[in-house]
Amino acid sequence: MTQFVRYWLPALVCLAGVAAMILGPVESRTEGGAAIVGAGLAIYLINVLFRIGATGDLERGDEQDARDYYLQHGFWPDERPPAEPPQ
């Protein structure tokens, strides 16, 4: 279902817009078809923006996990543990 909403629905709407441009009444086929194609592109771009926003949430969660690790261990997860001083 996700693939349908992300890719197939916008493609079908754009295809319907092209069909309206070809088969519509002569007086309004260009404007009406362009509006339908624009709606299909808007659906696609809303999906892209939603995915960009969702990845930001994941990155914030990863950053918080790294901070929790630092508080617990005293060094960041991608660093080597500090060497213990000789006694």
N, CA, C and O atoms as CSV, one atom per row, in Angstrom:
chain,resi,resn,atom,element,x,y,z
A,1,MET,N,N,0.816,-1.192,0.000
A,1,MET,CA,C,0.000,0.000,0.000
A,1,MET,C,C,0.869,1.269,0.000
A,1,MET,O,O,0.531,2.262,-0.645
A,2,THR,N,N,1.984,1.220,0.728
A,2,THR,CA,C,2.864,2.384,0.777
A,2,THR,C,C,3.433,2.692,-0.603
A,2,THR,O,O,3.483,3.852,-1.011
A,3,GLN,N,N,3.859,1.665,-1.316
A,3,GLN,CA,C,4.400,1.877,-2.664
A,3,GLN,C,C,3.346,2.474,-3.591
A,3,GLN,O,O,3.657,3.308,-4.440
A,4,PHE,N,N,2.112,2.045,-3.424
A,4,PHE,CA,C,1.030,2.586,-4.247
A,4,PHE,C,C,0.864,4.080,-3.981
A,4,PHE,O,O,0.780,4.871,-4.921
A,5,VAL,N,N,0.817,4.470,-2.714
A,5,VAL,CA,C,0.594,5.877,-2.376
A,5,VAL,C,C,1.798,6.725,-2.766
A,5,VAL,O,O,1.627,7.861,-3.210
A,6,ARG,N,N,3.015,6.199,-2.609
A,6,ARG,CA,C,4.213,6.977,-2.913
A,6,ARG,C,C,4.444,7.177,-4.401
A,6,ARG,O,O,4.800,8.271,-4.839
A,7,TYR,N,N,4.242,6.127,-5.172
A,7,TYR,CA,C,4.640,6.184,-6.576
A,7,TYR,C,C,3.496,6.009,-7.560
A,7,TYR,O,O,3.376,6.796,-8.499
A,8,TRP,N,N,2.662,5.011,-7.376
A,8,TRP,CA,C,1.655,4.683,-8.365
A,8,TRP,C,C,0.510,5.689,-8.396
A,8,TRP,O,O,0.038,6.046,-9.476
A,9,LEU,N,N,0.055,6.151,-7.238
A,9,LEU,CA,C,-1.033,7.129,-7.220
A,9,LEU,C,C,-0.639,8.424,-7.928
A,9,LEU,O,O,-1.396,8.891,-8.779
A,10,PRO,N,N,0.519,9.030,-7.614
A,10,PRO,CA,C,0.896,10.232,-8.371
A,10,PRO,C,C,1.068,9.965,-9.862
A,10,PRO,O,O,0.713,10.804,-10.689
A,11,ALA,N,N,1.612,8.801,-10.205
A,11,ALA,CA,C,1.784,8.475,-11.628
A,11,ALA,C,C,0.439,8.336,-12.323
A,11,ALA,O,O,0.272,8.811,-13.446
A,12,LEU,N,N,-0.521,7.693,-11.671
A,12,LEU,CA,C,-1.850,7.543,-12.269
A,12,LEU,C,C,-2.551,8.884,-12.423
A,12,LEU,O,O,-3.223,9.117,-13.427
A,13,VAL,N,N,-2.403,9.768,-11.443
A,13,VAL,CA,C,-3.024,11.088,-11.542
A,13,VAL,C,C,-2.377,11.881,-12.675
A,13,VAL,O,O,-3.078,12.540,-13.443
A,14,CYS,N,N,-1.049,11.827,-12.790
A,14,CYS,CA,C,-0.369,12.521,-13.893
A,14,CYS,C,C,-0.777,11.947,-15.241
A,14,CYS,O,O,-0.969,12.685,-16.207
A,15,LEU,N,N,-0.907,10.636,-15.301
A,15,LEU,CA,C,-1.353,9.997,-16.539
A,15,LEU,C,C,-2.773,10.425,-16.903
A,15,LEU,O,O,-3.087,10.633,-18.075
A,16,ALA,N,N,-3.625,10.555,-15.890
A,16,ALA,CA,C,-4.982,11.041,-16.140
A,16,ALA,C,C,-4.953,12.477,-16.653
A,16,ALA,O,O,-5.772,12.846,-17.494
A,17,GLY,N,N,-4.029,13.286,-16.164
A,17,GLY,CA,C,-3.888,14.653,-16.657
A,17,GLY,C,C,-3.455,14.693,-18.104
A,17,GLY,O,O,-3.959,15.498,-18.887
A,18,VAL,N,N,-2.522,13.825,-18.465
A,18,VAL,CA,C,-2.096,13.760,-19.865
A,18,VAL,C,C,-3.250,13.286,-20.746
A,18,VAL,O,O,-3.448,13.801,-21.847
A,19,ALA,N,N,-4.012,12.302,-20.257
A,19,ALA,CA,C,-5.174,11.832,-21.009
A,19,ALA,C,C,-6.205,12.946,-21.165
A,19,ALA,O,O,-6.831,13.063,-22.219
A,20,ALA,N,N,-6.389,13.767,-20.126
A,20,ALA,CA,C,-7.321,14.892,-20.224
A,20,ALA,C,C,-6.838,15.909,-21.248
A,20,ALA,O,O,-7.646,16.519,-21.948
A,21,MET,N,N,-5.526,16.094,-21.340
A,21,MET,CA,C,-4.992,17.016,-22.350
A,21,MET,C,C,-5.240,16.504,-23.761
A,21,MET,O,O,-5.500,17.284,-24.676
A,22,ILE,N,N,-5.160,15.198,-23.930
A,22,ILE,CA,C,-5.318,14.619,-25.263
A,22,ILE,C,C,-6.792,14.487,-25.633
A,22,ILE,O,O,-7.179,14.805,-26.758
A,23,LEU,N,N,-7.610,14.024,-24.703
A,23,LEU,CA,C,-8.986,13.661,-25.015
A,23,LEU,C,C,-10.027,14.691,-24.594
A,23,LEU,O,O,-11.196,14.551,-24.955
A,24,GLY,N,N,-9.647,15.706,-23.852
A,24,GLY,CA,C,-10.614,16.668,-23.332
A,24,GLY,C,C,-11.160,17.595,-24.395
A,24,GLY,O,O,-10.695,17.598,-25.535
A,25,PRO,N,N,-12.166,18.394,-24.005
A,25,PRO,CA,C,-12.712,19.376,-24.951
A,25,PRO,C,C,-11.654,20.416,-25.334
A,25,PRO,O,O,-10.807,20.782,-24.520
A,26,VAL,N,N,-11.713,20.867,-26.539
A,26,VAL,CA,C,-10.673,21.730,-27.098
A,26,VAL,C,C,-10.510,23.016,-26.287
A,26,VAL,O,O,-9.392,23.508,-26.135
A,27,GLU,N,N,-11.610,23.567,-25.764
A,27,GLU,CA,C,-11.546,24.856,-25.083
A,27,GLU,C,C,-10.719,24.803,-23.795
A,27,GLU,O,O,-10.060,25.785,-23.456
A,28,SER,N,N,-10.739,23.686,-23.075
A,28,SER,CA,C,-10.124,23.677,-21.741
A,28,SER,C,C,-9.200,22.496,-21.494
A,28,SER,O,O,-8.837,22.240,-20.346
A,29,ARG,N,N,-8.814,21.781,-22.517
A,29,ARG,CA,C,-8.034,20.577,-22.246
A,29,ARG,C,C,-6.632,20.870,-21.731
A,29,ARG,O,O,-6.132,20.132,-20.882
A,30,THR,N,N,-5.992,21.908,-22.211
A,30,THR,CA,C,-4.639,22.201,-21.752
A,30,THR,C,C,-4.634,22.632,-20.285
A,30,THR,O,O,-3.837,22.134,-19.489
A,31,GLU,N,N,-5.524,23.557,-19.933
A,31,GLU,CA,C,-5.556,24.050,-18.553
A,31,GLU,C,C,-6.010,22.959,-17.589
A,31,GLU,O,O,-5.411,22.788,-16.527
A,32,GLY,N,N,-7.042,22.232,-17.939
A,32,GLY,CA,C,-7.543,21.180,-17.064
A,32,GLY,C,C,-6.548,20.042,-16.897
A,32,GLY,O,O,-6.337,19.548,-15.790
A,33,GLY,N,N,-5.942,19.634,-17.994
A,33,GLY,CA,C,-4.942,18.573,-17.926
A,33,GLY,C,C,-3.733,18.987,-17.122
A,33,GLY,O,O,-3.192,18.192,-16.353
A,34,ALA,N,N,-3.299,20.238,-17.294
A,34,ALA,CA,C,-2.155,20.733,-16.531
A,34,ALA,C,C,-2.478,20.785,-15.040
A,34,ALA,O,O,-1.613,20.512,-14.208
A,35,ALA,N,N,-3.709,21.132,-14.701
A,35,ALA,CA,C,-4.108,21.166,-13.293
A,35,ALA,C,C,-4.082,19.762,-12.693
A,35,ALA,O,O,-3.661,19.582,-11.550
A,36,ILE,N,N,-4.524,18.784,-13.450
A,36,ILE,CA,C,-4.520,17.406,-12.953
A,36,ILE,C,C,-3.085,16.892,-12.825
A,36,ILE,O,O,-2.760,16.222,-11.845
A,37,VAL,N,N,-2.230,17.191,-13.787
A,37,VAL,CA,C,-0.816,16.813,-13.681
A,37,VAL,C,C,-0.186,17.495,-12.468
A,37,VAL,O,O,0.597,16.876,-11.748
A,38,GLY,N,N,-0.520,18.753,-12.240
A,38,GLY,CA,C,-0.016,19.459,-11.064
A,38,GLY,C,C,-0.459,18.806,-9.765
A,38,GLY,O,O,0.299,18.758,-8.797
A,39,ALA,N,N,-1.689,18.303,-9.746
A,39,ALA,CA,C,-2.167,17.601,-8.550
A,39,ALA,C,C,-1.366,16.321,-8.328
A,39,ALA,O,O,-1.034,15.994,-7.188
A,40,GLY,N,N,-1.054,15.602,-9.385
A,40,GLY,CA,C,-0.243,14.392,-9.260
A,40,GLY,C,C,1.156,14.695,-8.757
A,40,GLY,O,O,1.686,13.969,-7.916
A,41,LEU,N,N,1.760,15.766,-9.268
A,41,LEU,CA,C,3.081,16.158,-8.794
A,41,LEU,C,C,3.038,16.623,-7.345
A,41,LEU,O,O,3.985,16.394,-6.594
A,42,ALA,N,N,1.952,17.272,-6.948
A,42,ALA,CA,C,1.807,17.704,-5.557
A,42,ALA,C,C,1.713,16.493,-4.627
A,42,ALA,O,O,2.296,16.502,-3.543
A,43,ILE,N,N,0.993,15.465,-5.034
A,43,ILE,CA,C,0.914,14.238,-4.230
A,43,ILE,C,C,2.309,13.650,-4.040
A,43,ILE,O,O,2.678,13.262,-2.932
A,44,TYR,N,N,3.072,13.585,-5.109
A,44,TYR,CA,C,4.422,13.040,-5.029
A,44,TYR,C,C,5.305,13.876,-4.097
A,44,TYR,O,O,6.018,13.324,-3.260
A,45,LEU,N,N,5.258,15.201,-4.240
A,45,LEU,CA,C,6.111,16.063,-3.423
A,45,LEU,C,C,5.711,16.034,-1.951
A,45,LEU,O,O,6.577,16.139,-1.082
A,46,ILE,N,N,4.434,15.895,-1.654
A,46,ILE,CA,C,4.007,15.757,-0.253
A,46,ILE,C,C,4.600,14.484,0.333
A,46,ILE,O,O,5.040,14.478,1.483
A,47,ASN,N,N,4.617,13.402,-0.445
A,47,ASN,CA,C,5.232,12.162,0.025
A,47,ASN,C,C,6.731,12.352,0.286
A,47,ASN,O,O,7.251,11.851,1.282
A,48,VAL,N,N,7.415,13.059,-0.585
A,48,VAL,CA,C,8.849,13.304,-0.404
A,48,VAL,C,C,9.094,14.119,0.861
A,48,VAL,O,O,9.975,13.786,1.654
A,49,LEU,N,N,8.320,15.183,1.052
A,49,LEU,CA,C,8.499,16.016,2.234
A,49,LEU,C,C,8.194,15.252,3.514
A,49,LEU,O,O,8.861,15.455,4.529
A,50,PHE,N,N,7.205,14.386,3.480
A,50,PHE,CA,C,6.897,13.591,4.658
A,50,PHE,C,C,8.057,12.661,5.003
A,50,PHE,O,O,8.409,12.509,6.173
A,51,ARG,N,N,8.651,12.040,3.982
A,51,ARG,CA,C,9.783,11.146,4.241
A,51,ARG,C,C,10.994,11.911,4.766
A,51,ARG,O,O,11.724,11.394,5.612
A,52,ILE,N,N,11.222,13.127,4.284
A,52,ILE,CA,C,12.323,13.942,4.797
A,52,ILE,C,C,12.083,14.264,6.268
A,52,ILE,O,O,13.011,14.194,7.074
A,53,GLY,N,N,10.860,14.614,6.621
A,53,GLY,CA,C,10.538,14.897,8.012
A,53,GLY,C,C,10.685,13.681,8.901
A,53,GLY,O,O,11.137,13.796,10.040
A,54,ALA,N,N,10.310,12.523,8.400
A,54,ALA,CA,C,10.411,11.304,9.200
A,54,ALA,C,C,11.868,10.923,9.455
A,54,ALA,O,O,12.185,10.425,10.535
A,55,THR,N,N,12.756,11.142,8.496
A,55,THR,CA,C,14.167,10.826,8.719
A,55,THR,C,C,14.777,11.765,9.747
A,55,THR,O,O,15.702,11.376,10.460
A,56,GLY,N,N,14.278,12.998,9.839
A,56,GLY,CA,C,14.759,13.911,10.868
A,56,GLY,C,C,14.435,13.393,12.251
A,56,GLY,O,O,15.245,13.534,13.167
A,57,ASP,N,N,13.258,12.792,12.423
A,57,ASP,CA,C,12.895,12.200,13.711
A,57,ASP,C,C,13.825,11.045,14.063
A,57,ASP,O,O,14.224,10.903,15.219
A,58,LEU,N,N,14.172,10.220,13.082
A,58,LEU,CA,C,15.087,9.109,13.335
A,58,LEU,C,C,16.471,9.606,13.729
A,58,LEU,O,O,17.104,9.042,14.621
A,59,GLU,N,N,16.938,10.649,13.073
A,59,GLU,CA,C,18.253,11.198,13.392
A,59,GLU,C,C,18.275,11.781,14.800
A,59,GLU,O,O,19.273,11.642,15.507
A,60,ARG,N,N,17.195,12.428,15.216
A,60,ARG,CA,C,17.139,12.957,16.578
A,60,ARG,C,C,17.170,11.830,17.601
A,60,ARG,O,O,17.800,11.966,18.649
A,61,GLY,N,N,16.500,10.722,17.310
A,61,GLY,CA,C,16.533,9.571,18.206
A,61,GLY,C,C,17.924,8.977,18.311
A,61,GLY,O,O,18.361,8.608,19.401
A,62,ASP,N,N,18.629,8.879,17.180
A,62,ASP,CA,C,20.004,8.366,17.190
A,62,ASP,C,C,20.927,9.283,17.996
A,62,ASP,O,O,21.791,8.811,18.736
A,63,GLU,N,N,20.738,10.595,17.846
A,63,GLU,CA,C,21.556,11.544,18.590
A,63,GLU,C,C,21.301,11.426,20.091
A,63,GLU,O,O,22.237,11.498,20.887
A,64,GLN,N,N,20.062,11.248,20.471
A,64,GLN,CA,C,19.750,11.091,21.895
A,64,GLN,C,C,20.356,9.806,22.452
A,64,GLN,O,O,20.849,9.789,23.579
A,65,ASP,N,N,20.320,8.731,21.666
A,65,ASP,CA,C,20.955,7.479,22.098
A,65,ASP,C,C,22.459,7.668,22.300
A,65,ASP,O,O,23.031,7.138,23.253
A,66,ALA,N,N,23.098,8.423,21.405
A,66,ALA,CA,C,24.532,8.679,21.540
A,66,ALA,C,C,24.817,9.510,22.795
A,66,ALA,O,O,25.812,9.271,23.479
A,67,ARG,N,N,23.960,10.472,23.098
A,67,ARG,CA,C,24.162,11.277,24.307
A,67,ARG,C,C,23.991,10.433,25.563
A,67,ARG,O,O,24.745,10.579,26.525
A,68,ASP,N,N,22.993,9.546,25.551
A,68,ASP,CA,C,22.807,8.653,26.699
A,68,ASP,C,C,24.031,7.763,26.897
A,68,ASP,O,O,24.461,7.538,28.028
A,69,TYR,N,N,24.594,7.257,25.798
A,69,TYR,CA,C,25.803,6.436,25.863
A,69,TYR,C,C,26.958,7.240,26.458
A,69,TYR,O,O,27.708,6.734,27.293
A,70,TYR,N,N,27.099,8.496,26.026
A,70,TYR,CA,C,28.176,9.346,26.539
A,70,TYR,C,C,28.030,9.563,28.046
A,70,TYR,O,O,29.008,9.497,28.790
A,71,LEU,N,N,26.810,9.819,28.480
A,71,LEU,CA,C,26.587,10.036,29.914
A,71,LEU,C,C,26.911,8.788,30.728
A,71,LEU,O,O,27.395,8.878,31.856
A,72,GLN,N,N,26.639,7.632,30.146
A,72,GLN,CA,C,26.866,6.387,30.879
A,72,GLN,C,C,28.336,5.968,30.872
A,72,GLN,O,O,28.834,5.479,31.886
A,73,HIS,N,N,29.039,6.147,29.758
A,73,HIS,CA,C,30.395,5.623,29.603
A,73,HIS,C,C,31.488,6.676,29.646
A,73,HIS,O,O,32.643,6.346,29.914
A,74,GLY,N,N,31.155,7.939,29.390
A,74,GLY,CA,C,32.158,8.995,29.420
A,74,GLY,C,C,32.851,9.243,28.096
A,74,GLY,O,O,33.747,10.085,28.029
A,75,PHE,N,N,32.478,8.555,27.059
A,75,PHE,CA,C,33.015,8.799,25.719
A,75,PHE,C,C,31.913,8.479,24.715
A,75,PHE,O,O,30.966,7.751,25.014
A,76,TRP,N,N,32.061,9.047,23.504
A,76,TRP,CA,C,31.044,8.868,22.469
A,76,TRP,C,C,31.123,7.463,21.883
A,76,TRP,O,O,32.183,6.839,21.921
A,77,PRO,N,N,30.013,6.954,21.342
A,77,PRO,CA,C,30.018,5.583,20.821
A,77,PRO,C,C,30.976,5.356,19.654
A,77,PRO,O,O,31.422,4.227,19.449
A,78,ASP,N,N,31.305,6.384,18.889
A,78,ASP,CA,C,32.206,6.201,17.751
A,78,ASP,C,C,33.671,6.509,18.100
A,78,ASP,O,O,34.519,6.552,17.209
A,79,GLU,N,N,33.970,6.722,19.378
A,79,GLU,CA,C,35.336,6.975,19.816
A,79,GLU,C,C,35.894,5.754,20.541
A,79,GLU,O,O,35.156,4.895,21.022
A,80,ARG,N,N,37.227,5.710,20.601
A,80,ARG,CA,C,37.863,4.652,21.397
A,80,ARG,C,C,37.731,5.006,22.870
A,80,ARG,O,O,37.711,6.185,23.225
A,81,PRO,N,N,37.641,4.009,23.722
A,81,PRO,CA,C,37.645,4.331,25.158
A,81,PRO,C,C,38.970,4.971,25.545
A,81,PRO,O,O,40.013,4.610,25.000
A,82,PRO,N,N,38.944,5.907,26.469
A,82,PRO,CA,C,40.207,6.553,26.848
A,82,PRO,C,C,41.122,5.533,27.550
A,82,PRO,O,O,40.676,4.662,28.297
A,83,ALA,N,N,42.396,5.689,27.275
A,83,ALA,CA,C,43.383,4.793,27.901
A,83,ALA,C,C,43.488,5.134,29.381
A,83,ALA,O,O,43.453,6.301,29.771
A,84,GLU,N,N,43.615,4.105,30.183
A,84,GLU,CA,C,43.751,4.334,31.622
A,84,GLU,C,C,45.182,4.788,31.904
A,84,GLU,O,O,46.125,4.262,31.313
A,85,PRO,N,N,45.350,5.760,32.802
A,85,PRO,CA,C,46.712,6.243,33.097
A,85,PRO,C,C,47.508,5.170,33.832
A,85,PRO,O,O,46.944,4.435,34.643
A,86,PRO,N,N,48.805,5.068,33.563
A,86,PRO,CA,C,49.622,4.070,34.272
A,86,PRO,C,C,49.707,4.406,35.757
A,86,PRO,O,O,49.706,5.573,36.149
A,87,GLN,N,N,49.780,3.368,36.563
A,87,GLN,CA,C,49.832,3.584,38.013
A,87,GLN,C,C,51.200,3.290,38.553
A,87,GLN,O,O,51.429,3.417,39.756
